[in-house]
Amino acid sequence: MEWIPFFLICLGVISGMFLFRKKTIPDTGVPFEKSGKISVIIPARNEEKNLPALLESLRKQTLMPDEIIVVDDHSVDRTVEVAARYSAKVFSLSDLPEGWTGKTWAVWNGYLRSAGDILVFLDADVRLKPEALRLLIGERNRRGGVISVVPYHVTEKFYERLAMIPNILGVFAFTSPFEEKNVNKGLYGSCIVATRADYEKIGGHESIKSQMLDDLNLGARFQKAGIAVTNYIGKGLVAFRMYPNGWKSELEGFAKGAVLSPSQLSPGTLALIVLWFIGMILSQSWFFIIHTSFFYPLFIGFLLYVVHILYLNQFIGCFGLINPLLPFLSVLFFLMILLV
């Protein structure tokens, strides 16, 4: 009887192991000849602090883009000045037309002003290793279709690390084997690489202009057009630091997709995510039953989850030691996201 919770915890860990795939962009070592122009498109609103790191990393690429376009979305800081200092092409958006969301309007206008045969869409908080563009475009050429990358989450402040559980669940959704044949499989909007021809075939961001989950719905559009969608994790190649301006912005940012995005997951992915989450919650209960016969099985299960989470964090993000040891802190943050 005492070991039943332990077996449920083990089932949760096994579910996580099945969902997570160490799917990084491979370096095959096979050189490829650049064919056509490369356009990098960056939507930016009040990104004066983030842009220097991204634009500096683009300067150091082993495969240089032909143009870098920064779309200024009514910034009130020095976004335009910073972008111009790095010789990016900068233009400011007109007022948001009816029926569009802010990001889709920004990215669409960046596309309209681009000349590239390969389009690389990057969020302003992304940072690239020097070989990133070469490997990203090489992998897109090898696999075909469109690819996206879930960046490795770099954190500096404690509140940023509370996003550990939402990050883990999000990566599960993108690496789950059940999503391979999901017609609604989404993309991760922070880093997307597509050919201009494929992007135009689906009508680009204009085709999803009113959708809040623009990246997920864009992926579904590609899939339904017969264009393969492949997602990767960015460990060692693509990273970002999300919401450095306070916990409120972090909470609001995660809340945008937390309720709607599960509706696009396959039933298998959703079921295993639920099992993983239940097992993780159950593993935290050891502290409340120290003087009972359930203590040892649950404490062993707790240690099992700690090791499991530490392993996942090697590839997902830097969340320190406190959160893996006391994951209920991140669980509380996740529950707050659902309530916002």
FIVODREN-283034 format. One record per residue (C-alpha): residue in one letter; x, y, z. Coordinates in nm, 2 decimals, decimal comma, padded with zeros to 4 digits, always signed. Layout:
N
- a;X;Y;Z
...
This chain:
340
- m;+00,00;+00,00;+00,00
- e;+00,28;+00,24;+00,10
- w;+00,45;+00,19;-00,24
- i;+00,16;+00,27;-00,46
- p;+00,24;+00,65;-00,46
- f;+00,60;+00,56;-00,54
- f;+00,49;+00,36;-00,85
- l;+00,27;+00,66;-00,96
- i;+00,57;+00,88;-00,92
- c;+00,78;+00,64;-01,13
- l;+00,51;+00,65;-01,39
- g;+00,53;+01,03;-01,40
- v;+00,91;+01,02;-01,45
- i;+00,87;+00,76;-01,72
- s;+00,62;+00,99;-01,89
- g;+00,86;+01,28;-01,88
- m;+01,14;+01,06;-02,02
- f;+00,91;+00,96;-02,31
- l;+00,80;+01,32;-02,38
- f;+01,15;+01,47;-02,38
- r;+01,38;+01,42;-02,67
- k;+01,73;+01,57;-02,68
- k;+01,65;+01,71;-03,03
- t;+01,92;+01,96;-03,09
- i;+02,03;+02,10;-03,43
- p;+02,30;+01,85;-03,55
- d;+02,63;+01,96;-03,69
- t;+02,67;+01,70;-03,97
- g;+03,00;+01,85;-04,08
- v;+02,88;+01,85;-04,43
- p;+02,93;+02,20;-04,59
- f;+02,66;+02,35;-04,80
- e;+02,68;+02,63;-05,06
- k;+02,47;+02,93;-04,98
- s;+02,20;+02,96;-05,24
- g;+01,99;+03,28;-05,23
- k;+01,97;+03,57;-04,99
- i;+01,91;+03,54;-04,61
- s;+01,69;+03,79;-04,44
- v;+01,67;+03,81;-04,06
- i;+01,35;+03,97;-03,93
- i;+01,32;+04,10;-03,57
- p;+01,00;+04,25;-03,43
- a;+01,09;+04,49;-03,15
- r;+00,90;+04,70;-02,90
- n;+01,10;+04,87;-02,63
- e;+01,39;+04,63;-02,68
- e;+01,69;+04,86;-02,63
- k;+01,83;+04,63;-02,36
- n;+01,79;+04,31;-02,56
- l;+01,88;+04,42;-02,91
- p;+02,26;+04,48;-02,86
- a;+02,32;+04,11;-02,75
- l;+02,12;+03,97;-03,05
- l;+02,27;+04,21;-03,31
- e;+02,62;+04,16;-03,18
- s;+02,57;+03,78;-03,21
- l;+02,45;+03,83;-03,57
- r;+02,77;+04,02;-03,64
- k;+02,97;+03,71;-03,54
- q;+02,80;+03,45;-03,75
- t;+03,00;+03,22;-03,96
- l;+02,73;+03,24;-04,22
- m;+02,64;+03,61;-04,25
- p;+02,28;+03,72;-04,33
- d;+02,23;+03,95;-04,63
- e;+02,00;+04,18;-04,44
- i;+01,88;+04,23;-04,08
- i;+01,55;+04,40;-04,05
- v;+01,43;+04,54;-03,72
- v;+01,06;+04,63;-03,71
- d;+01,00;+04,90;-03,45
- d;+00,66;+04,86;-03,30
- h;+00,60;+05,21;-03,15
- s;+00,89;+05,19;-02,90
- v;+00,93;+05,47;-02,65
- d;+01,29;+05,38;-02,56
- r;+01,61;+05,38;-02,77
- t;+01,52;+05,07;-02,98
- v;+01,55;+05,25;-03,31
- e;+01,88;+05,41;-03,22
- v;+02,03;+05,08;-03,10
- a;+01,93;+04,90;-03,41
- a;+02,06;+05,17;-03,64
- r;+02,40;+05,16;-03,45
- y;+02,44;+04,80;-03,56
- s;+02,36;+04,89;-03,93
- a;+02,03;+04,70;-03,93
- k;+01,75;+04,82;-04,16
- v;+01,50;+04,98;-03,93
- f;+01,15;+05,10;-03,99
- s;+00,86;+05,19;-03,77
- l;+00,52;+05,04;-03,80
- s;+00,20;+05,23;-03,89
- d;-00,09;+05,21;-03,65
- l;-00,23;+04,86;-03,60
- p;-00,50;+04,78;-03,85
- e;-00,83;+04,63;-03,73
- g;-00,81;+04,25;-03,72
- w;-00,44;+04,22;-03,66
- t;-00,24;+04,14;-03,34
- g;+00,07;+04,34;-03,27
- k;+00,33;+04,08;-03,34
- t;+00,17;+03,94;-03,66
- w;+00,15;+04,29;-03,80
- a;+00,52;+04,36;-03,71
- v;+00,65;+04,03;-03,86
- w;+00,44;+04,06;-04,17
- n;+00,57;+04,41;-04,24
- g;+00,92;+04,28;-04,19
- y;+00,86;+04,02;-04,45
- l;+00,71;+04,28;-04,69
- r;+01,04;+04,48;-04,67
- s;+01,27;+04,18;-04,70
- a;+01,44;+04,04;-05,01
- g;+01,56;+03,70;-04,88
- d;+01,50;+03,36;-05,02
- i;+01,54;+03,23;-04,67
- l;+01,35;+03,40;-04,39
- v;+01,48;+03,38;-04,03
- f;+01,23;+03,52;-03,77
- l;+01,39;+03,60;-03,43
- d;+01,26;+03,76;-03,12
- a;+01,47;+04,04;-02,98
- d;+01,57;+03,85;-02,66
- v;+01,74;+03,57;-02,86
- r;+02,12;+03,52;-02,86
- l;+02,29;+03,31;-03,12
- k;+02,62;+03,11;-03,11
- p;+02,85;+03,20;-03,40
- e;+02,76;+02,89;-03,60
- a;+02,39;+02,92;-03,54
- l;+02,27;+03,05;-03,87
- r;+02,49;+02,81;-04,06
- l;+02,35;+02,51;-03,87
- l;+01,99;+02,63;-03,87
- i;+01,98;+02,70;-04,24
- g;+02,18;+02,38;-04,32
- e;+01,93;+02,17;-04,12
- r;+01,63;+02,34;-04,29
- n;+01,79;+02,26;-04,63
- r;+01,85;+01,90;-04,52
- r;+01,51;+01,84;-04,37
- g;+01,30;+02,07;-04,59
- g;+00,99;+02,24;-04,47
- v;+01,01;+02,49;-04,19
- i;+01,20;+02,46;-03,86
- s;+01,18;+02,63;-03,52
- v;+01,39;+02,62;-03,21
- v;+01,29;+02,64;-02,84
- p;+01,58;+02,85;-02,71
- y;+01,77;+02,75;-02,39
- h;+01,64;+02,98;-02,12
- v;+01,91;+03,19;-01,95
- t;+01,80;+03,34;-01,62
- e;+01,97;+03,58;-01,38
- k;+01,72;+03,67;-01,11
- f;+01,53;+03,44;-00,88
- y;+01,18;+03,53;-01,01
- e;+01,29;+03,43;-01,36
- r;+01,38;+03,09;-01,24
- l;+01,03;+03,03;-01,11
- a;+00,94;+02,97;-01,47
- m;+01,10;+02,63;-01,46
- i;+00,78;+02,42;-01,46
- p;+00,62;+02,62;-01,75
- n;+00,94;+02,58;-01,95
- i;+00,96;+02,20;-01,89
- l;+00,60;+02,16;-01,99
- g;+00,64;+02,37;-02,29
- v;+00,94;+02,17;-02,41
- f;+00,75;+01,85;-02,35
- a;+00,49;+01,98;-02,59
- f;+00,74;+02,05;-02,86
- t;+00,96;+01,74;-02,83
- s;+00,68;+01,48;-02,77
- p;+00,68;+01,20;-03,03
- f;+00,30;+01,22;-03,04
- e;+00,33;+01,56;-03,20
- e;+00,51;+01,43;-03,51
- k;+00,19;+01,35;-03,69
- n;-00,03;+01,62;-03,52
- v;-00,18;+01,83;-03,80
- n;-00,20;+02,12;-03,56
- k;+00,17;+02,10;-03,46
- g;+00,29;+02,45;-03,39
- l;+00,62;+02,64;-03,42
- y;+00,81;+02,82;-03,15
- g;+00,80;+03,18;-03,25
- s;+01,13;+03,30;-03,10
- c;+01,33;+03,13;-03,38
- i;+01,17;+03,02;-03,71
- v;+01,35;+02,94;-04,04
- a;+01,15;+02,90;-04,36
- t;+01,19;+02,96;-04,73
- r;+01,02;+03,26;-04,88
- a;+00,83;+03,03;-05,12
- d;+00,69;+02,82;-04,84
- y;+00,60;+03,12;-04,63
- e;+00,42;+03,28;-04,93
- k;+00,24;+02,95;-05,01
- i;+00,05;+02,97;-04,68
- g;-00,01;+03,34;-04,69
- g;+00,25;+03,42;-04,41
- h;+00,14;+03,59;-04,10
- e;-00,14;+03,76;-04,28
- s;-00,32;+03,42;-04,28
- i;-00,32;+03,42;-03,90
- k;-00,33;+03,79;-03,84
- s;-00,60;+03,78;-03,56
- q;-00,46;+03,48;-03,38
- m;-00,31;+03,53;-03,03
- l;-00,10;+03,21;-03,06
- d;+00,06;+03,32;-03,38
- d;+00,35;+03,07;-03,38
- l;+00,13;+02,77;-03,30
- n;-00,13;+02,86;-03,56
- l;+00,14;+02,94;-03,82
- g;+00,28;+02,59;-03,77
- a;-00,07;+02,44;-03,83
- r;-00,09;+02,64;-04,15
- f;+00,23;+02,50;-04,28
- q;+00,13;+02,14;-04,18
- k;-00,21;+02,17;-04,36
- a;-00,03;+02,30;-04,67
- g;+00,18;+01,98;-04,68
- i;+00,50;+02,16;-04,56
- a;+00,67;+01,97;-04,28
- v;+00,72;+02,14;-03,94
- t;+01,02;+02,03;-03,73
- n;+01,10;+02,16;-03,38
- y;+01,43;+02,15;-03,19
- i;+01,57;+02,26;-02,86
- g;+01,84;+02,52;-02,87
- k;+02,09;+02,40;-02,61
- g;+02,44;+02,52;-02,71
- l;+02,32;+02,71;-03,01
- v;+02,02;+02,94;-02,95
- a;+01,93;+03,10;-02,61
- f;+01,72;+03,37;-02,47
- r;+01,65;+03,56;-02,15
- m;+01,28;+03,61;-02,11
- y;+01,11;+03,89;-01,91
- p;+01,40;+04,06;-01,74
- n;+01,18;+04,36;-01,64
- g;+00,99;+04,20;-01,35
- w;+00,78;+03,91;-01,24
- k;+00,46;+04,07;-01,35
- s;+00,57;+04,08;-01,71
- e;+00,68;+03,72;-01,68
- l;+00,35;+03,61;-01,54
- e;+00,15;+03,80;-01,81
- g;+00,37;+03,67;-02,08
- f;+00,33;+03,30;-01,99
- a;-00,04;+03,34;-01,93
- k;-00,11;+03,43;-02,29
- g;-00,05;+03,08;-02,41
- a;-00,10;+02,86;-02,10
- v;-00,48;+02,82;-02,14
- l;-00,52;+02,81;-02,52
- s;-00,21;+02,61;-02,63
- p;-00,31;+02,27;-02,47
- s;-00,61;+02,26;-02,71
- q;-00,37;+02,20;-03,00
- l;-00,18;+01,92;-02,84
- s;-00,24;+01,55;-02,93
- p;-00,43;+01,35;-02,67
- g;-00,12;+01,13;-02,61
- t;+00,10;+01,43;-02,53
- l;-00,16;+01,59;-02,30
- a;-00,21;+01,26;-02,11
- l;+00,16;+01,21;-02,04
- i;+00,20;+01,58;-01,94
- v;-00,08;+01,53;-01,69
- l;+00,08;+01,21;-01,56
- w;+00,42;+01,39;-01,52
- f;+00,26;+01,68;-01,34
- i;+00,06;+01,45;-01,10
- g;+00,37;+01,25;-01,02
- m;+00,57;+01,56;-00,96
- i;+00,30;+01,70;-00,72
- l;+00,28;+01,37;-00,54
- s;+00,66;+01,36;-00,49
- q;+00,64;+01,68;-00,30
- s;+00,41;+01,54;-00,03
- w;+00,68;+01,36;+00,16
- f;+00,74;+01,66;+00,39
- f;+00,38;+01,63;+00,53
- i;+00,40;+01,26;+00,62
- i;+00,74;+01,23;+00,78
- h;+00,61;+01,01;+01,07
- t;+00,41;+00,77;+00,86
- s;+00,50;+00,45;+00,67
- f;+00,45;+00,65;+00,34
- f;+00,76;+00,87;+00,41
- y;+01,04;+00,65;+00,26
- p;+00,86;+00,56;-00,06
- l;+00,76;+00,92;-00,12
- f;+01,10;+01,06;-00,02
- i;+01,27;+00,82;-00,27
- g;+01,02;+00,94;-00,53
- f;+01,10;+01,30;-00,45
- l;+01,48;+01,23;-00,50
- l;+01,39;+01,06;-00,83
- y;+01,21;+01,37;-00,95
- v;+01,49;+01,60;-00,84
- v;+01,74;+01,40;-01,05
- h;+01,50;+01,39;-01,34
- i;+01,44;+01,77;-01,33
- l;+01,81;+01,84;-01,30
- y;+01,87;+01,63;-01,61
- l;+01,60;+01,81;-01,80
- n;+01,73;+02,15;-01,70
- q;+02,07;+02,08;-01,86
- f;+01,89;+02,12;-02,20
- i;+01,60;+02,35;-02,12
- g;+01,73;+02,63;-01,90
- c;+01,93;+02,76;-01,61
- f;+01,70;+02,75;-01,31
- g;+01,95;+02,71;-01,03
- l;+01,94;+02,45;-00,75
- i;+01,66;+02,58;-00,53
- n;+01,38;+02,53;-00,78
- p;+01,47;+02,16;-00,86
- l;+01,50;+02,09;-00,49
- l;+01,18;+02,29;-00,41
- p;+00,98;+02,26;-00,73
- f;+00,65;+02,35;-00,55
- l;+00,77;+02,71;-00,58
- s;+00,76;+02,69;-00,96
- v;+00,43;+02,49;-00,93
- l;+00,27;+02,78;-00,74
- f;+00,40;+03,02;-01,02
- f;+00,25;+02,79;-01,28
- l;-00,09;+02,79;-01,10
- m;-00,08;+03,17;-01,08
- i;-00,03;+03,17;-01,46
- l;-00,35;+02,96;-01,50
- l;-00,54;+03,20;-01,28
- v;-00,43;+03,52;-01,46
